[in-house]
Amino acid sequence: MKLVTQLYIDTSGNPTGTPTYERVELFDFESIELTSTIQEVRDIGSVFTDFSQSFSVPASQNNNRVLKHYYNTELSQSFDARIKQRGLIVINGITFREGYVRLSESTLKNGKPSTYELTFFGELVNLKQALG
């Protein structure tokens, strides 16, 4: 059975409101590798969730719309990469992980967008956040 992975990003712009998830197109050859770990439980600021290595997604027409043409610095309402957006990883139609997606960069080739670099973090980014 082939596993079909899908990534969804909240495009509502309201981190406390109801999310509006939109599907992000993935490369066929790119994988999302998740690491589940609790690092140094004595340090309350340590990572306490799932996280992925950075992975690339194509700068397709759909992804440019979802990521609000991040590569274009002239747009005033572009994607704010300083803020992690809510996201979902879905495998074969079943939600696998809920969390946050961070956009770290976009790559241009010949003046046109080529790829976006993303990282996925689980819902609980760190214990300090959970405890307030």
Sequence and secondary structure as in RCSB ss.txt:
>XXXX:A:sequence
MKLVTQLYIDTSGNPTGTPTYERVELFDFESIELTSTIQEVRDIGSVFTDFSQSFSVPASQNNNRVLKHYYNTEL
SQSFDARIKQRGLIVINGITFREGYVRLSESTLKNGKPSTYELTFFGELVNLKQALG
>XXXX:A:secstr
    EEEEEE SS TTS   EEEE   SS    EEE    TTSTTSB SEEE  EEEE  HHHHHHTTTTT TT 
TT   TTS EEEEEEETTEEEEEEEEEEEEEEEETTEEEEEEEEEEES  BHHHHH 
